[in-house]
Structures are given as structure tokens and as C-alpha cells.
């Protein structure tokens, strides 16, 4: 309840005003629905994303729409980032450089991730922030601490304690 969805909407509006193509994605279908976006896997054209980078690139290149998204998007928003594992994070970064023909991190694509690292972790793998590419990708971090969805201070305190495992 800190305003993540609101912030995503403002990013979308800003990109639209600046005539910048933006990809609004999330790690699950439910989360994507709530932000009026797509799953990251669908946006990227990678299916489950379990294949090697070279196989995934071949798969993407077969889809005219996926190729265009990779080439034309300037900003990629990924919600519920805590659910992305280290392996997928590193694959996506490499795919981005290949598809965009650019050797910079993420092929020069601006990445904006949102999520709560105290929530759902990735299934059976390391967290994406454990990747060596994490610190090279993100220079600015904003910690949204103010709860705006709930007004009851005692309930907010309780929610924060639960987030951090304080019983």
C-alpha cells in the first residue's frame, strides 16, 4: 500500500507524454492485470524462459512483435521483481544487449523495477539482487516507506512487523 501501482501509472503517463515507448510488465499474470500490463515473459517473447540465451534469442526473432518490442522500447517496467530469480535476470540482460545490438547494460534500455523484497521470493533459486549485474544495472533506488492504502497507525505497524517477520 505504498503507491507502487500509482507510480507505475505515472511512469506510463510520463513516457507517453515524452513519446517514449514503455513496456509495463510484471512477474505474474495477476500482477500484470492489476497494472494493465503484460507478464514479462509474454512481453519478452521468451515463453517460460528456461532455454539458453541463444535459444531464447532465436525464439524472439521468430516473432515480429517481440523483436519490435525489444528494439523500440525505451523504458521497461518490471513489477514484483522479488519473484525474478538471478538466472532469469542475467538472461534478460544478455538478451536485451543482443536484441538491441548494444553492448551497454541492458542494451541501453532503461529498467525500472518495483517490488517488496520481503514478499514472494523466486521459486528454488537465488534472488535477482544477488546477481553481479544487479549493482551495474541500478544506480538509483527509491525506498517507498509511507503506507498510503491504510490509515490506521496500529494496523500499519502490525503490517510492517509481519513484513519483517516480527511476531
C-alpha positions in Angstrom: 0.0 0.0 0.0 2.9 2.4 -0.6 1.7 3.6 -4.0 3.5 1.2 -6.4 0.6 0.9 -8.8 0.2 4.7 -8.8 3.9 5.2 -9.5 3.7 2.8 -12.5 0.8 4.7 -13.9 2.7 8.0 -13.6 5.7 6.4 -15.3 3.4 5.3 -18.1 1.9 8.8 -18.4 5.3 10.4 -18.5 6.6 8.1 -21.2 3.5 8.7 -23.2 4.0 12.5 -22.9 7.7 12.2 -23.8 6.8 9.9 -26.8 8.9 7.1 -25.3 7.8 3.5 -25.8 7.4 1.8 -22.4 6.9 -1.8 -21.6 4.8 -2.3 -18.5 5.3 -5.8 -17.1 5.1 -7.9 -14.0 6.3 -11.4 -13.0 2.8 -12.9 -12.7 -0.4 -12.6 -14.7 -2.4 -11.3 -11.7 0.2 -8.6 -11.0 0.3 -7.7 -14.7 -3.5 -7.4 -14.8 -3.5 -5.0 -11.8 -1.1 -2.6 -13.6 -2.7 -3.0 -17.0 0.4 -4.6 -18.4 1.8 -8.0 -19.6 3.8 -10.7 -17.9 7.5 -10.1 -18.5 7.7 -13.5 -20.2 5.0 -12.6 -22.7 6.4 -9.1 -23.4 9.8 -10.5 -23.9 8.6 -13.4 -26.1 10.5 -16.0 -24.1 7.8 -18.4 -23.1 8.9 -20.0 -19.8 12.4 -18.6 -20.3 14.1 -21.9 -19.4 16.2 -22.3 -22.5 19.7 -20.9 -23.1 20.1 -17.3 -24.1 20.9 -18.3 -27.7 17.7 -20.4 -27.9 15.6 -17.7 -26.5 17.0 -15.1 -28.9 16.1 -17.5 -31.8 12.6 -17.8 -30.4 12.3 -14.0 -30.0 13.5 -13.4 -33.6 10.7 -15.6 -34.9 8.1 -13.2 -33.5 7.9 -9.9 -35.4 6.1 -8.3 -32.4 8.6 -9.4 -29.8 11.5 -8.2 -32.0 9.9 -4.8 -32.3 9.3 -4.5 -28.6 12.9 -5.3 -27.8 14.2 -2.8 -30.4 11.7 0.1 -29.9 11.1 0.1 -26.1 13.0 2.8 -24.2 11.8 2.0 -20.7 11.0 -1.4 -19.3 9.0 -1.5 -16.0 9.0 -4.8 -14.1 6.7 -5.2 -11.1 7.0 -7.8 -8.4 10.8 -8.1 -9.1 11.3 -10.1 -5.9 9.8 -13.1 -7.9 12.5 -12.9 -10.6 15.4 -15.2 -10.0 19.1 -14.5 -10.6 19.2 -16.7 -13.6 16.3 -15.0 -15.4 17.6 -11.5 -14.5 21.0 -12.4 -16.1 19.4 -13.9 -19.2 17.1 -10.9 -19.7 20.1 -8.5 -19.5 22.1 -10.5 -22.1 19.1 -10.9 -24.4 18.5 -7.2 -24.2 22.0 -6.4 -25.4 21.8 -8.9 -28.2 18.3 -7.9 -29.4 19.1 -4.2 -29.2 22.6 -4.6 -30.8 24.1 -2.5 -28.0 26.8 -3.6 -25.6 25.8 -1.3 -22.8 24.0 -2.8 -19.7 20.5 -4.0 -20.9 21.4 -2.8 -24.3 20.8 0.8 -23.2 17.2 0.0 -22.2 16.2 1.9 -19.1 15.0 -0.6 -16.4 12.6 0.4 -13.6 11.8 -2.4 -11.2 9.3 -2.3 -8.3 8.6 -4.8 -5.6 8.9 -5.7 -2.0 11.9 -8.0 -1.3 10.1 -9.1 1.9 7.4 -10.7 -0.2 7.3 -13.6 -2.6 10.8 -14.9 -3.3 11.7 -16.7 -6.6 11.0 -20.4 -6.7 14.0 -22.5 -5.9 16.8 -20.1 -6.9 18.8 -17.2 -5.8 17.3 -13.7 -5.6 17.9 -11.4 -8.7 19.6 -8.9 -6.5 22.3 -11.5 -5.8 23.4 -11.2 -9.4 26.7 -9.5 -10.1 24.7 -7.5 -12.8 22.3 -6.0 -10.2 24.5 -3.2 -9.0 25.7 -2.4 -12.5 22.0 -2.1 -13.6 20.7 0.1 -10.9 22.2 3.5 -9.9 19.2 5.0 -8.2 17.0 3.3 -5.6 13.9 4.7 -4.1 12.6 3.1 -0.9 8.8 3.8 -0.6 8.1 3.5 3.1 4.9 5.5 3.7 1.8 3.4 3.7 -0.9 5.2 1.9 -3.5 2.5 1.5 -4.1 2.0 5.2 -4.7 4.9 7.7 -4.8 3.1 11.0 -1.4 3.5 12.5 -1.6 0.4 14.7 -2.6 -1.7 11.7 0.3 -0.2 9.6 2.7 -1.0 12.4 1.4 -4.6 12.5 1.7 -5.0 8.7 5.3 -3.8 8.8 6.2 -6.2 11.6 4.7 -9.0 9.6 6.7 -8.0 6.6 9.9 -8.3 8.6 8.9 -11.5 10.4 8.4 -9.8 13.8 5.7 -11.6 15.6 
